[in-house]
Amino acid sequence: MSQETDILEEVTSGEYKYGWVSDIEQEIIPIGLNEDVVRLISAKKNEPEFMLEWRLKAFRQWEKMKEPTWANVHYPPVDFQSISYYAAPKKKKELQSLDEVDPELLRTFDRLGISLDEQKRLSGVAVDAVIDSVSVATTFRHKLAELGVIFCSMSEALQEHPELVRKYLGSVVPAADNYYAALNSAVFSDGSFCYIPKGVRCPMELSTYFRINAANTGQFERTLIVAEEGSYVSYLEGCTAPMRDENQLHAAVVEILALDNAEVKYSTVQNWYPGDKNGKGGIYNFVTKRGLCAGRKSKISWTQVETGSAITWKYPSVVLKGDNSVGEFYSVAVTNNFQQADTGTKMMHIGKNTRSLIVSKGISAGKSQNSYRGLVRINKTAKNARNFSQCDSLLLGDKCGAHTFPYLEISQKDSVVEHEATTSKIGEDILFYCNQRGLDTEEAVSLIVNGFSREVLNQLPMEFAVEAQKLLAISLEGSVG
Amino acid sequence: MLQIKNLHASVDGNEILKGVDLEIKAGEVHAIMGPNGSGKSTLASVLAGREDYDVTEGSITFEGQDLLELAAEERAREGIFLAFQYPVEIPGVSTVNFLKTALNEIRKHRGQDSIDAIDFLQMMRQKMSLVEIDEKLIKRSLNEGFSGGEKKRNEIFQMAMLEPKFAVLDETDSGLDIDALRIVAGGVNKLRSLNNSFLVITHYQRLLEYIVPDYVHVLSGGKIVKSGGKDLALELEEKGYDWVRTELTADAEA
């Protein structure tokens, strides 16, 4: 019984994933970033010594680095010294019923098709025992533990499996990989750790598990997924529900390592606050995501649905080191109003017979700017490598922009690299045509956008695909007509 | 079924329709002919509810309802269909998927449930044969890469599927070769019944050899200047639109 109560507590607190414990009092350290702050963060989290060293090294490198400016995005400079880098999240005021929740938020939940119980959880309403969720979560825990799958917060992992974290952290995205990754390495708050042992096929979509636990992500999140030989996991993070956050700057890092014959499918739905209709506010989302196909015949597949954030800077990549390894990137990026997205992928072919596939769908509306930036690099060693890229842009209205920046670096003459691109525009003519057949404008946009994105949405776990479809339509609301 | 009274409409401040009167009863087929720029397509757009057109005077009543009060999609759900002169291409949406969505909207409006997948398939097969449209074609993105004739055939196919009460064919014959014209007209003829009516807008008499109208109207300078039976079309073809204009001037002088 007490175990069940504990889990219920975890499930309903909405902060489980962070691994915060209740005896940490709510506190925010003063703004600014220096070595003492890094030390303080590590101490607060009671981290092993190696972790502190790693953070400090990253911090020293970061100090020497310059913020990148090559992306096709424009924003006022971020003052990194005006940010507080450690904040125990405020315990949200618990609401008594959904009546107390912002009605606009509730409308969005309804339209996304999110169940009442889940609505309560997402908006911080006290939940009665949600028996279903609890039993499912408990069953999951047992089942995962039996198989030796480790799935916990990064903080927990540092306490319980420090040797694994030490071995793999930074093995794909080194601490000083780039400006934001270095910042993240120095001050990361928390994140997820996922380890699939040799030969284990994770029996459930870890997405479902997430849905039941917590949908929150932090400001400087760090995720590490390790798939040992012959293992498989499908992992989903993020949430279709709108996410608001007081922190404007988000710099996450995700690392994936796949050994021989291992397969990792990583899906994400990003719906951070994009700012208001006039472009005020909104999250700056500077993310480094990289997978390493270290082993033979390994496979890493990224699927992303990006609808939120004022600025997105994100290039989930795959390093195809193992012979016959496969990298995939499926992306739908929607920008509306004044949003700016510069997103795409990197496929680095090193091993022989490596294959990569890129399917990118950019949808721009309002006065937004949407850029695809992708690199396909075929090294000399990558005999018989193969890449196919498809980059499609859809413009709604005539004040938005779509840009494509494909980079191809090919040093191996046996390779085959193909790039296809299309641009279509949805104007008044098309909308009137749809209206004339009985569809209102919102439905028309939804139908067209979903048709356009289908190839990518099909890659998502079923229950998310449906919500993601609705999310696309909602994100584009008011963009036409 | 449909009454148009003293309809005035303008685009960007230019008056194009200058007092159109027309009554169409259930089961009737009316043809509107007229020279370029006479306002034929404007009339079609106003009937369908295109927002760029401002109705400045007059009324349109459809089955007792004030049509001008309704948005384009509401008119469509009430049973008004426009076969476009220039059908658009919609990337990523197949004709099948598009029609299923449209049909279900109309059904919802009528208080019916969404159509069953098997019933829809059967209905599609049956209507496809009406306009001899290929199944491969309607599984592709709507009108994308279609020839002019295929697009027009797709319009009539959609009309067959949505079973409107009142359909406007806006220069459906333009850009069709004689075989395609025969197929399209044949499709329309099979859909004619006592319960529905058609307004066929055309430049040439040729189409009216295949779709035989009950009434022919001549639209010129934003007004219906002459109405008659099917023979009027032949007379027009023979004498040209100048004949109508001369006759009008003569009338005015008399």
Interface residues (C-beta under 8 A of the other chain):
Chain A: L394 T422 S424 E428 D429 I430 F432 Y433 C434 N435 Q436 R437 G438 L439 D440 T441 E443 L447 I448 G451 F452 S453 R454
Chain B: A48 G49 R50 E51 D52 A71 A72 E73 R75 A76 R77 F81 L82 F84 P87 V88 I90 P91 G92 V93 S94 N97 F98 L99 T101 A102 E105 I106 H109 S141 Q158 L162
